[in-house]
Amino acid sequence: MSNFSQIINQDKLVLVDFFAEWCGPCKMMSPILKQVKDALGDKVSIIKIDIDKNQPLATKYQVIGVPTLILYKAGKQVWRQSGAVQKNELVSIINNFG
């Protein structure tokens, strides 16, 4: 995924969801991320990275557990958390940086 750095270096906020197909909490995050996107629209880009298909990327960003959510602003990591996060909490975090 060579354009990953291009994506996270956008002017707008980018939320990256590092996940795995076999991960239960990751499956719970999919509808939550959709709700966050519906609530915030163009304020944030949300991308999903399958760690099993993108192991070098997961290693580079030190993703140990899944799901790991990382929020970038202009290429800089501004927030990171491992584990599932509820919609309202995520919206609030994104709004704090937006």
C-alpha positions as CSV (number, residue, x, y, z in Angstrom):
1,M,0.0,0.0,0.0
2,S,2.4,2.6,-1.3
3,N,-0.2,5.4,-1.2
4,F,-0.8,5.0,2.5
5,S,1.5,7.9,3.3
6,Q,-0.3,10.0,0.7
7,I,-3.6,9.2,2.3
8,I,-2.5,10.1,5.9
9,N,-0.8,13.3,4.7
10,Q,-4.1,14.8,3.5
11,D,-5.2,18.1,5.0
12,K,-8.3,16.5,6.5
13,L,-8.4,14.0,9.4
14,V,-7.8,10.4,8.5
15,L,-8.9,7.6,10.8
16,V,-7.1,4.3,10.1
17,D,-8.6,1.1,11.4
18,F,-6.0,-1.7,11.5
19,F,-8.1,-4.9,11.7
20,A,-8.1,-8.6,10.9
21,E,-10.9,-10.8,9.4
22,W,-10.7,-13.3,12.3
23,C,-11.0,-10.6,15.0
24,G,-14.4,-10.4,16.8
25,P,-14.0,-6.8,18.1
26,C,-12.9,-5.7,14.6
27,K,-16.2,-7.0,13.2
28,M,-18.0,-4.9,15.9
29,M,-16.1,-1.8,14.7
30,S,-17.4,-1.9,11.1
31,P,-20.9,-0.6,11.7
32,I,-19.6,1.9,14.3
33,L,-17.1,3.3,11.7
34,K,-20.0,3.6,9.2
35,Q,-22.0,5.5,11.8
36,V,-19.0,7.8,12.5
37,K,-18.6,8.5,8.8
38,D,-22.4,9.2,8.4
39,A,-22.2,11.6,11.4
40,L,-19.1,13.4,10.3
41,G,-19.2,13.2,6.5
42,D,-16.3,14.8,4.7
43,K,-14.7,16.0,8.0
44,V,-12.8,12.7,8.2
45,S,-11.6,9.9,5.9
46,I,-11.8,6.4,7.3
47,I,-9.6,3.7,5.9
48,K,-9.4,0.0,6.9
49,I,-6.1,-1.9,6.8
50,D,-6.2,-5.7,7.0
51,I,-3.0,-6.5,9.0
52,D,-2.8,-10.0,7.5
53,K,-2.7,-8.6,4.0
54,N,-0.5,-5.6,4.9
55,Q,2.0,-7.0,7.5
56,P,4.8,-4.6,6.6
57,L,2.5,-1.6,7.3
58,A,1.2,-3.1,10.5
59,T,4.8,-3.6,11.6
60,K,5.9,-0.1,10.6
61,Y,3.1,1.4,12.7
62,Q,3.7,-1.0,15.6
63,V,0.2,-2.5,15.5
64,I,0.3,-5.3,18.0
65,G,-3.4,-5.8,18.8
66,V,-6.5,-5.4,16.7
67,P,-8.4,-3.4,16.2
68,T,-6.0,-0.5,16.5
69,L,-7.4,2.9,15.5
70,I,-5.0,5.7,14.7
71,L,-6.1,9.3,13.9
72,Y,-3.8,11.3,11.6
73,K,-3.9,15.1,11.0
74,A,-1.6,16.2,8.1
75,G,0.5,13.1,8.4
76,K,1.0,13.3,12.2
77,Q,-0.5,10.8,14.6
78,V,-2.7,12.7,17.0
79,W,-4.6,9.8,18.7
80,R,-4.3,6.1,19.0
81,Q,-6.2,3.3,20.7
82,S,-6.3,-0.4,20.6
83,G,-9.6,-2.1,21.1
84,A,-13.2,-1.2,20.1
85,V,-14.4,2.3,20.6
86,Q,-18.0,3.5,20.7
87,K,-19.4,5.8,18.1
88,N,-20.0,8.8,20.4
89,E,-16.5,8.6,21.9
90,L,-15.0,8.4,18.4
91,V,-17.0,11.3,17.1
92,S,-16.0,13.4,20.1
93,I,-12.3,12.5,19.6
94,I,-12.4,13.4,15.9
95,N,-14.2,16.7,16.6
96,N,-11.5,17.6,19.2
97,F,-8.8,17.4,16.5
98,G,-11.0,18.8,13.6
